[in-house]
Amino acid sequence: MHLSQQVRIQKALPQAIILSLVLLVANLVGCAQGWTPDASIISKMEAGIKPSDIPPQYAPGHPPIISQYARYYFGYKAHNRRMIRGELVRSSISEMKPAGIYIVRSQREFPVIFDGGCSVMHLVYDVEAGKIGSLQCNGLA
């Protein structure tokens, strides 16, 4: 091996190591972000919301009509389980998007609303168990 080849290899080695590390980190971040729920999973989840899942702030017999909310969902993994986190925003208080389903990549894409009571609800759903883990209302300002 010529000296010039050794010099080129020595110069290229740090770049190859950096590239390998970048690809490794990108792969790990991709795994941590989770997965994307599809329409059938979202439909099953929404159909499975029971009156007992509704936050107690609602008067008995007056559960919210989910279809009146802009529903933002994203999938993630926790303890090797597929989970869905959602933010439901009653379309009457939000000028952002009309009522409907919006599957997003992360919670950072949820609207930022600090009050609103039960016009803004936060949901956690365990896909494997087929159960709502949490459905909470926002606070009131």
ZAMARGU-4260 file (C-alpha; in steps of 0.2 Angstrom, whole numbers, plus 5000, padded with zeros to 4 digits):
<rodrens>
0) 5000/5000/5000 | 5007/5017/4995 | 5009/5031/5007 | 4996/5042/4998 | 4983/5028/5000
5) 4986/5027/5019 | 4984/5045/5020 | 4967/5045/5011 | 4961/5031/5022 | 4966/5040/5038
10) 4957/5056/5032 | 4942/5046/5027 | 4941/5036/5043 | 4934/5050/5054 | 4921/5054/5041
15) 4915/5036/5040 | 4914/5035/5059 | 4904/5051/5060 | 4892/5045/5046 | 4890/5028/5055
20) 4885/5037/5071 | 4873/5049/5062 | 4864/5034/5054 | 4864/5024/5070 | 4856/5039/5080
25) 4844/5042/5065 | 4838/5024/5066 | 4836/5025/5085 | 4826/5041/5084 | 4815/5033/5071
30) 4812/5018/5082 | 4808/5030/5097 | 4795/5040/5087 | 4784/5025/5086 | 4772/5020/5073
35) 4757/5028/5063 | 4740/5022/5067 | 4728/5019/5053 | 4710/5024/5050 | 4704/5006/5056
40) 4713/5008/5073 | 4707/5025/5075 | 4689/5020/5071 | 4689/5005/5083 | 4697/5017/5097
45) 4684/5030/5095 | 4669/5017/5094 | 4676/5010/5110 | 4674/5026/5120 | 4662/5021/5134
50) 4652/5034/5145 | 4663/5029/5160 | 4678/5035/5150 | 4671/5053/5149 | 4678/5065/5162
55) 4667/5068/5176 | 4666/5087/5172 | 4652/5082/5159 | 4634/5081/5166 | 4628/5064/5167
60) 4618/5059/5151 | 4627/5073/5141 | 4643/5065/5134 | 4653/5074/5121 | 4649/5071/5103
65) 4667/5065/5097 | 4663/5070/5079 | 4661/5088/5084 | 4680/5088/5089 | 4696/5090/5079
70) 4705/5075/5084 | 4724/5075/5083 | 4732/5057/5085 | 4749/5050/5085 | 4756/5033/5088
75) 4771/5029/5100 | 4777/5014/5109 | 4778/5012/5128 | 4785/4996/5136 | 4785/4988/5119
80) 4766/4992/5117 | 4758/5002/5103 | 4749/5017/5111 | 4740/5032/5104 | 4740/5049/5111
85) 4726/5061/5106 | 4721/5079/5108 | 4702/5082/5105 | 4697/5101/5102 | 4679/5105/5100
90) 4678/5114/5084 | 4668/5128/5091 | 4683/5135/5101 | 4696/5132/5088 | 4698/5141/5072
95) 4713/5130/5068 | 4705/5115/5059 | 4687/5109/5057 | 4680/5094/5066 | 4688/5078/5059
100) 4703/5066/5062 | 4721/5072/5060 | 4735/5059/5061 | 4751/5068/5065 | 4769/5063/5068
105) 4771/5069/5086 | 4763/5078/5100 | 4772/5094/5095 | 4759/5095/5081 | 4745/5096/5093
110) 4737/5113/5095 | 4743/5123/5111 | 4728/5127/5121 | 4730/5131/5140 | 4712/5131/5145
115) 4695/5126/5138 | 4689/5114/5150 | 4681/5099/5142 | 4681/5108/5125 | 4699/5101/5125
120) 4702/5083/5130 | 4718/5073/5131 | 4717/5054/5127 | 4729/5039/5129 | 4724/5023/5121
125) 4733/5006/5123 | 4731/4997/5106 | 4735/4980/5112 | 4723/4981/5126 | 4710/4990/5116
130) 4707/5001/5131 | 4707/5020/5134 | 4720/5023/5148 | 4716/5041/5151 | 4704/5054/5145
135) 4705/5070/5153 | 4699/5088/5151 | 4710/5103/5150 | 4709/5115/5165 | 4699/5132/5165
140) 4708/5149/5165
</rodrens>
